């Protein structure tokens, strides 16, 4: 009895880390950031089509493991992701992830991919999409507080989408800043290492905070934030982890992805339940106003939401044809008779066992 040969329906395209890196180089990282940003903006504009729920999180003293699902009614997507800040000291990534797209009609997966690198790309693209709508006109200088694994992606997305050409950099670990400057050398940005966060924000029109420590920290004080600034606060992403002094929130107009999730995980977790926020999809679609004056402080309390991963997964799926930068995984059981799964297993009996 010979083992059955899988049909085409049994195979699911899988994008490995190596293939993802090759895809980035084939497309170009700035073009890829722009492309993902366009997909994110497109999906924000059709926000009402999506199933939305706060991510499912399993917290521990070491970190958090999360599932982030959503669907637009035609395609389903989810991401598995962890956040373990202690990992860096052990030579491991703080964040690792993988994701999947599936056809709603059949339930069959249509894409499986690494998302450690892709999450960095989509987070940066989201930040830049938001800043495009909320930052002061003609902003050219950004302060980057936290120069870890996400920082280069953030910088390049802000460059290509928002026109940022000058970075003022601070991290509690000078080696992180040196790493960022080394990686961005020759990529068209003026880089200023700073000794304090206070020094970094001087002259900046945009402030991005992206630190990793899992605690209620004060990365940015109220007296460091002048009129007219836009803040991308993207480091807070779980209960008990924030980056901003609460007085900043009281002075700013706060914009969020999905309020039920942000009130659990974001900067506003320490504010009253009725603290006013504006959902970014309404701004992007033109239903609500974003920046309304030169002196307004705008603040994006970004925690990352499943629709952004869905957008990034859609983008990757649409780029794969003709590249060869994926493997076909024999992932799905596909018997000739869908009622005869057991028979398919029997037909795979090794020849030695049949004797």
C-alpha positions in Angstrom: 0.0 0.0 0.0 1.6 3.3 -1.0 1.4 6.5 0.9 -1.1 9.0 -0.6 0.4 11.9 -2.5 -0.7 15.3 -1.1 -2.8 17.5 -3.4 -2.1 21.2 -3.9 -4.7 21.9 -1.3 -2.5 20.3 1.4 0.2 22.9 0.9 0.5 26.3 2.6 3.1 28.9 1.6 5.5 29.5 4.5 7.8 32.5 4.7 10.8 31.8 6.9 13.0 34.5 8.5 15.6 34.0 5.8 12.9 34.4 3.1 11.5 37.5 4.8 14.9 39.1 4.9 15.5 38.3 1.2 12.0 39.7 0.4 12.9 43.0 2.2 16.1 43.3 0.2 14.3 42.5 -3.1 11.6 45.1 -2.5 13.8 47.6 -0.6 13.1 48.3 3.1 11.8 51.8 2.5 9.5 50.7 -0.3 8.3 47.8 1.9 7.5 50.2 4.8 5.6 52.4 2.4 3.7 49.4 1.1 2.7 48.1 4.5 1.7 51.6 5.6 -0.6 51.8 2.5 -2.3 48.5 3.4 -2.7 49.6 7.1 -4.2 52.9 6.0 -6.6 51.0 3.6 -7.7 48.7 6.4 -8.2 51.5 8.9 -10.6 53.0 6.3 -12.7 49.9 6.3 -12.5 49.4 10.1 -16.2 48.6 10.5 -15.8 45.4 8.5 -13.4 43.8 11.0 -14.1 41.5 13.9 -12.4 43.3 16.8 -11.4 42.1 20.2 -8.6 42.9 22.7 -5.8 40.4 22.3 -5.8 37.2 24.4 -2.9 37.5 26.8 -1.2 35.1 29.2 0.9 37.1 31.6 3.7 35.8 33.8 6.4 37.4 36.0 8.8 37.0 33.0 6.6 38.5 30.3 3.5 38.0 28.2 2.4 35.6 25.4 -0.5 36.9 23.2 -2.8 35.8 20.4 -4.1 38.6 18.2 -7.0 37.5 15.9 -9.2 39.4 13.4 -11.3 38.9 10.2 -12.7 41.2 7.6 -15.4 38.5 6.7 -13.4 37.2 3.8 -10.0 36.5 5.3 -9.1 35.6 8.8 -5.7 36.4 10.4 -4.0 36.0 13.7 -0.6 36.6 15.2 1.2 34.8 18.0 3.6 37.2 19.8 5.5 37.3 23.1 7.0 40.2 25.0 9.8 39.3 27.4 12.0 42.3 28.2 14.4 40.2 30.3 15.3 38.2 27.2 17.8 40.7 26.0 20.1 40.1 28.9 20.0 36.4 28.0 20.9 37.0 24.4 17.3 36.5 23.2 14.8 38.6 21.4 12.3 40.6 23.5 9.6 40.0 20.9 9.2 37.0 18.6 6.1 36.3 16.5 4.5 34.3 13.7 1.2 34.8 11.9 -1.3 33.2 9.6 -4.0 34.1 7.1 -6.9 31.8 6.3 -9.8 31.7 3.8 -13.0 32.3 5.8 -15.1 30.3 3.3 -13.2 27.1 3.6 -11.3 27.7 6.8 -8.1 26.6 5.0 -4.9 28.5 5.9 -3.4 30.4 2.9 -0.2 31.8 4.4 2.1 31.1 7.3 4.9 33.5 8.0 7.5 34.6 10.5 6.4 37.9 12.1 9.3 38.9 14.3 10.8 41.0 11.6 7.4 41.7 10.1 6.0 43.0 13.4 8.9 45.5 13.5 8.0 46.7 10.0 4.2 46.9 10.7 4.8 48.7 14.0 7.0 51.3 12.4 4.6 51.7 9.4 1.7 52.2 11.8 3.6 54.9 13.7 4.4 56.7 10.5 0.8 56.5 9.2 -0.4 58.1 12.5 2.2 60.8 12.5 1.3 61.6 8.9 -2.1 62.6 10.2 -1.2 64.1 13.6 2.3 65.6 13.5 3.0 69.3 12.9 3.2 70.3 9.3 6.8 70.2 7.9 8.1 68.3 10.9 11.7 67.2 10.2 13.2 66.3 13.6 12.2 63.4 15.8 13.5 62.4 19.2 13.8 58.7 19.7 13.8 57.6 23.3 14.6 53.9 23.4 17.1 52.7 20.8 16.5 49.0 20.8 15.3 46.5 18.2 12.4 48.6 16.9 14.2 51.9 16.6 15.8 51.7 13.1 12.5 50.6 11.6 10.7 53.5 13.3 13.3 55.9 12.0 13.2 54.8 8.4 9.4 54.7 8.3 9.3 58.3 9.6 11.8 59.3 7.0 10.0 57.8 4.0 6.4 58.5 5.0 6.7 61.7 7.1 9.9 63.4 5.7 11.9 63.1 9.0 15.6 63.8 8.3 17.0 64.4 11.7 17.1 62.1 14.7 17.9 63.0 18.3 18.7 59.7 20.1 18.7 58.6 23.7 18.8 55.2 25.5 19.8 54.3 29.0 22.3 52.0 27.3 24.8 54.0 25.2 25.6 50.8 23.3 22.1 50.7 21.9 22.4 54.2 20.6 25.8 53.4 19.0 24.2 50.3 17.4 21.4 52.5 15.9 23.8 55.1 14.6 25.9 52.3 13.0 22.9 50.7 11.3 21.5 54.0 10.0 24.8 55.4 8.7 24.6 56.4 5.1 20.8 56.1 4.9 20.1 59.8 4.6 19.5 61.0 8.1 21.4 63.3 10.5 21.9 61.5 13.8 22.5 63.2 17.1 23.3 61.0 20.2 22.1 62.6 23.4 23.1 62.0 27.0 19.6 62.5 28.5 16.0 62.3 27.4 15.7 66.0 28.1 18.5 66.8 25.7 17.0 64.5 23.0 13.6 66.3 22.9 15.1 69.7 22.4 14.1 71.0 19.0 12.1 67.9 18.1 8.6 68.2 16.6 7.9 64.5 17.1 8.8 62.4 20.1 8.8 58.6 19.9 9.1 56.5 23.0 9.8 52.8 22.5 11.3 51.4 25.6 11.0 47.7 26.6 11.0 47.5 30.4 7.8 46.0 31.8 7.0 48.6 34.4 5.2 51.9 35.0 8.2 54.1 34.0 8.5 57.9 33.5 10.4 58.1 30.2 8.9 61.4 29.4 8.0 64.1 31.9 5.4 66.8 31.5 8.0 69.6 31.6 9.8 68.0 28.6 6.8 68.4 26.3 6.2 71.8 24.7 3.3 73.1 22.7 2.8 71.8 19.2 4.5 68.4 19.8 3.3 65.1 18.5 4.1 62.0 20.7 4.2 58.4 19.5 4.0 56.5 22.7 4.4 52.9 21.5 6.4 51.2 24.3 3.4 50.6 26.6 1.7 47.4 25.6 0.5 45.5 28.6 -1.0 46.2 32.1 1.5 47.7 34.4 3.7 49.1 31.7 3.6 52.8 30.7 6.2 55.4 29.6 4.6 58.9 30.2 3.9 61.0 33.2 0.2 61.2 33.5 0.1 65.0 33.4 1.1 64.8 29.7 -2.1 62.9 28.9 -4.2 65.7 30.6 -2.7 68.3 28.3 -2.8 66.3 25.1 -5.4 65.1 22.6 -5.1 61.3 22.8 -5.6 59.0 19.8 -5.8 55.2 20.0 -6.4 52.1 17.9 -9.1 50.2 19.8 -10.2 51.8 23.1 -11.2 48.5 24.9 -7.6 47.2 24.4 -5.8 50.5 25.0 -7.6 51.1 28.3 -6.1 47.8 29.5 -2.6 48.1 28.1 -1.8 51.7 27.0 -0.8 54.9 28.7 -4.5 55.6 29.4 -4.7 52.5 31.7 -4.0 54.8 34.6 -6.7 57.3 33.6 -10.4 57.3 34.4 -12.6 55.0 32.3 -14.3 58.1 30.8 -11.0 59.7 29.8 -11.7 61.0 26.3 -9.8 59.5 23.3 -10.3 59.6 19.5 -10.0 56.4 17.4 -7.4 56.7 14.7 -9.5 55.0 12.0 -12.0 57.9 12.3 -9.2 60.4 11.7 -7.7 58.5 8.8 -11.2 58.1 7.2 -11.9 61.8 7.7 -14.8 61.3 10.2 -12.9 63.1 13.0 -10.3 65.8 13.1 -6.7 65.1 14.1 -4.3 68.1 14.5 -6.4 71.3 14.6 -3.8 73.9 15.6 -0.1 74.6 15.8 0.0 74.6 19.6 -2.0 71.4 20.0 -0.2 68.4 21.7 -1.2 65.2 19.9 -0.5 61.8 21.5 -0.8 58.4 19.9 -1.2 55.8 22.6 -0.2 52.9 20.4 -0.3 49.4 21.8 -0.5 47.5 18.5 -3.8 46.0 17.2 -4.7 42.9 15.2 -5.8 44.7 12.1 -2.3 46.1 11.6 -0.9 42.6 11.6 -3.7 41.6 9.2 -2.6 44.4 6.9 1.0 43.3 7.0 0.1 39.7 6.3 -2.1 40.8 3.4 0.9 42.8 2.0 3.3 39.8 2.3 0.8 37.5 0.6 0.4 39.9 -2.3 4.2 40.2 -2.8 5.1 36.5 -3.0 3.9 35.5 -6.5 6.9 34.9 -8.7 9.5 35.4 -6.0 10.1 31.9 -4.9 10.8 33.3 -1.4 8.6 30.8 0.4 8.4 27.1 1.1 5.3 24.9 0.5 4.5 23.2 3.8 2.5 20.0 3.7 0.4 21.3 6.5 -3.2 20.2 5.8 -4.6 16.7 5.7 -6.4 16.3 2.4 -7.7 12.8 1.8 -9.3 11.9 -1.5 -12.6 11.2 0.4 -13.0 14.0 3.1 -14.9 11.4 5.2 -12.0 9.0 5.1 -9.3 10.6 7.2 -8.5 7.3 8.9 -8.2 5.5 5.6 -5.6 8.1 4.5 -3.6 7.3 7.7 -3.8 3.5 6.9 -2.5 4.0 3.4 0.6 5.7 4.8 1.6 2.5 6.7 5.4 1.9 6.2 6.2 -1.0 3.8 8.1 -2.8 6.6 5.0 -2.8 8.8 2.9 -4.3 6.0 5.0 -7.4 5.7 
